[in-house]
């Protein structure tokens, strides 16, 4: 069952703002995930199994070696997965 209190709504809104923010998609994705992780830890949102899988996929897309720059494929993957996470957040 989805969380429907003001704190959950605020966490969803904050995620979506970061997802749509100007700047590099990879950095925005990392910030958005950090906010979600904080909301999960605080119990504000519930990590659904699908959200958990999506976030694992996203972190894999954002993985990089020391000094390596993430390019277009990582940014495009981040945008794609973030949109899917945004849709699933309505169930969190």
N, C-alpha and C positions, 0 to 999 in steps of 0.2 A: 504494500500500500504506500502510495506516495506521501511524502511529508508535505503538509500544506500550511505550516505556520509562517509568520513573517520572516523568520530567520532563514528558512529554507528558500523562500521566494527571493530573498536578498542574495543568497549564495548562487542561485540559478542566474539571477540578473548580473551579478559580478562576473560569473563565468562567461556569459554571453557578451558582455562589454569587452572583456579581454580577448575573446575569440574574434570580435569585429574591430579591434583596435588597429590603428595605423601602426606600422612598424613591421619588423620581420616576423613572419608567421611562426617560425620555430621558437623565437623568444616569447612571443605571445602565448603559444601553446604551453610552454613550460610554466609560465606564470598562471595560466588558467588551470593547469593540473595541480599546481601547488595550492591554489585556492580551493579546489575540490577536495584534495587530500585533507586540508584543514577542516572543511565542512564534514567530511566523513569521520574524522577523528573526534570532532566535537559532538557528533551525533545529530548534526543539523540535517544532513542528507543521509540516505541509506545507499550503500554500494550494492547495486543489483548485480547479479552474475554477468549480465550483458555489459554493464558499465565497467566492471572489473576487466573483462576481456578487451573491451575497446581501449581502456587506459593502458593495458599491457601492450597492445598493438601500437598505440601512439608512442609510448616510451621507447619501443624498439625502433620505430621510424626516426625518433629524435636522437638515438644513440650515436655517439661519435667518439673517435679516438682523440687523444690529447693533441691539440693543435689543428685538428681537421675541421674544415668549415663545412657546414651543412648547406647543400645547394638546393636547386629547384625541386628535385624529387622528394626530398625530406619536407620541404615547405608545402608542396602540393599534398603529400600524404597527411601532413599535420592538418591542413585545412579540411580535407575530406573527412578525417576521423573526428575532428572537432565538431563538424556539423552533425555527424551521427551521435556523438556524445550529447550535444545540445538537445536533440530530439529525445534521447533516452532519459535525460534529466527530469523530464516530466513524470517519470515513474519512480524517481529516487526519493 
